[in-house]
Amino acid sequence: MNFENRWVLRSALNFASDGEVVREVGREFQRKGPEKAKADLAKECLTRVKKKREEEDDRKPGRLDFMFAIDIIEKLNELNNKLQGNGLFAHDMYYHVKSFQSKLALFSRQADENKFCHFPLLKQELISAEVAQKYKEQIHDLAREFERRFEDFKNLEPLFTILTTPFCIKADEIPEDLQLELLDMQANCELKEKFKSGLLLEFYGSLSDVAFPNFKRFAAKMFSIFGSTYICEQAFSCMKINKSKNRSMINDCT
């Protein structure tokens, strides 16, 4: 067999992930004799397997879209889990959302380069430039929707920064009623150590009402922002469990 026939045979065998294709063609060419079958078998294998691959490629776009949807939904589910639970305040949720928006921007840039390394299912597939651009646009649309929905939270970001990093900001950059108290706070080494070692809620609760009245009111306002319906929904779930049919039968006599 010459070089060309050997290359064709090797290519056919590389394409043939389904052994039944090779066996079927082999039986068909048994009657032609071994010498002619060597070249014909290789060419026929390659033809049939390529045809099968083309048929699979015709169904591939829908399969890729499904994989892309699964990967995106999984990432949205991860964000949703981070936004639930006790002890989360509005600034915590905002930082989770902000982080996710940064990730979407990264995904969009990488999709423009046909890279999907952070998509577990999609990264295993060969993606065409056209399909990659389609996914880039979808990721970009999702990012814009996040920006629209969390626009109000973005306007609160300067206040969140004051709340979470009072020892790293400048007095000129915050509201006037907090400026002098901020300077007093930053000059107090004991408060600085307490801020590093304790929880944010406990730190602001420990501030003196006399020395930091404005900062305490500011902190109380920021901590009371209703950032999620999780706690409310949890309370209704507990109430529904307690209001069972057996409990409703309880009266003063029992």
N, C-alpha and C positions, 0 to 999 in steps of 0.2 A: 504494500500500500504506500503510495507516495505521500509527500508532506501535506498536500492539500486535503487528501482524504483523511489522513490522521487528524488534522485540525478539525475537520467537520465532525468526525466521530467523537473527538474529545469535547467539542462544544455541545454536541447533542446530549452526551452523557451528563455534562454539567447542568444543562437545562432540565433534564428529565428527573424531576423530583418524584414523579410517580413511576415506579418500576413497571407497572402494567402496560404503559405505552411502549416501552422497549420490548417487552415480551410479545405483545401483539404484533408489532412490526417484524420481529424475529420469526414468528411462525409463518407470517405471510411470505417471507422471502426464503424459507427453507427449500422450497421447490425449485428455486432459480439456480441453485448451485453455490458452493462456498465462495468462489472467486468473484463472481458478479455481485453476490450478496454483500461482500465487504464494503464496497463503495456505495451501493444502492441503500444498504441498511443505514449507513451513517447519514446520508442525505435525507432519507425518508424520516428518520428519527428527528432530525433537526427541523424539518418542515412541520411534522405533526406537533412536536412539543412547542415550537414557536406559535403555532396556531392556537394551541391550548393556552399559552401564556397571554396571547392577545385577547382571548375570550375572558380571561381572568382580569386583565387590565381594564376591559370595558366595565367591569363591576367594581373596580378599585376605587373610583372617586367617592362613591357612597360609603364604602368601608372606611376610607380615610376620614370622611366627615364624621362618621360615627365615633372613630377613635379620638378625633379632635374634641368632639363634644364631651366624651367621657373624661378626658384629661382636664378640660376646663371646668367641668362640674365638680370634679374632685378637688380642684384648687378653691373653688367657691365654697365647697363644703368645709374645707379646712379653715377658711376665714370665718364661716358661720359658727364653727365650734369655738373659735377664739373669742367671739363676741358674746358668748353665753357664760353663765356662771355667776356665783356670788362674788362680791368684792371688786367688781369692775365698775369704774367710773367713766364719765364721758371722755375724759382725756385718754384713758387707756384704750377705749374703743377707737377713738380717732387715730391714734398712732398705729393700731392694727390696720385700719383702712388705708392710712397713708402708706404704710409699708406695702400693702397689696397693690396700690396704684403704681408704686415704683416698680414692682415686679411685672405688672402689665406693660409698662413702658419698656422694660428689658425684653420681655417676650416679643413685643412688636418689633424692636430693633433686630433681634435675632431672626425672626421670621422673614424680615427683609433680606437677610443673608442666607435664607433657607436652612436655618439652624433651629432644631426643636429639642435641644438636649434636656430641657426641663419638663418634657412631655413624655412620660414613661411608655405609652403605647405608640405615639406618633414617631418617636425618634428611631424606632426599629424599621420604619418604612422608607422607601425611596420616594421623595416628594418632588414633584415638578415645580419649576419656578412660578408657573401660573397658579397652581394650587397654594403654594406658599404665600403668594401675594393676597390670595383670597382670605387665608387665615390671618394674615397681618391686618387686613381691613376689619375683620371681625373682632380681633383683639383690640384694635383701636376704637371701634364702636363701643365695646364694653368699657374701655377706659373712660371714654367721654360720658357714658351713662353714670359711672361712679362719680365723676367730677360734678355732674349736674345734681345728683341726688345728695351729695355730701357738701354742697356749696356752703350751707349755713355753718357746718362744722369747721370748714376751712377759715371762715371769718373769725372763729373763736381761737384759732391757733396761737395768736400772740398772747392771749390770756392763759392758755394751757402752758405756754412756755414759762410765764411768770410763776404759775402754780408749781410746776415740776422742777424748775431750775432757778430758784430765787438767788442762789449764791453765784450764778454764772452770768447774770444779766446786768446791764447798766441802769442806773437810776433815771437817766435821761430818756430811756426807751419805754417807760411804764407810766401809767396814769399818775397825775400829780398828787393825789391823796395817798398814794403808796410810796412815794419816793423817799421821804425822810425815814419812814419805818423800815424800808429796805436797807438803807445805809446803816441803821442801828442793828439790824439783823446780821448784815454781812460783817460788821465789826465784832460781833459776839462769837468768840471761838467755841464756847459751850454749845450754842445753838447750831453752829456749823457741824460739830461732831454728832449732835443728836440727829441732825438731818441725814447724815451719812449712814447712821446705824439703825435708825428706826423706820417705821412705815410713814408714808406721807400724811395719812389721816391722823396718826398719833402725833406727829410733829406739830401740825397746825393746832391740834387740840391742846398741846402743852404751852402754846404761846400765851404770854400775859395779856389779860384783857385791858390792862392799863397802858402797857408799853406798845402793844400792836393791835389796837382795836380795828383799824381799817383793814389790816391784813387778815384778821380773823373773819371779818364780815365777807371779805373777798373770797376767802377759801371756802366758807360755808356756802356761798352762792355757787361756786364752781362745783363743789362736791354734790350739790343738790340738783344739778342738771339731770333731767330724765333722759338718759342716753339710750335706754333699751326697754322694751316691754317684757324682758325675760322675768324680772322679779314679780311683775304684776301677773303674768301668765302662771308663774309658779304658785303664787298665792291662790289663784282660782283653782288650780289643779289640786292643791291640798284641801281646799274647801269642798270640792266635788267628792274627794275620797271620804272626807268626814261625814258628808251628808248621804249616808247609805240608807237603804230601806229599813234596816234594823234600827238604826238610830232614830229615824223619824217616828218609830213606834214607842219610843221612850216617853213616859209622862211622869207626873209628880208621884203617882202611886207606885211606880216601879223604881 
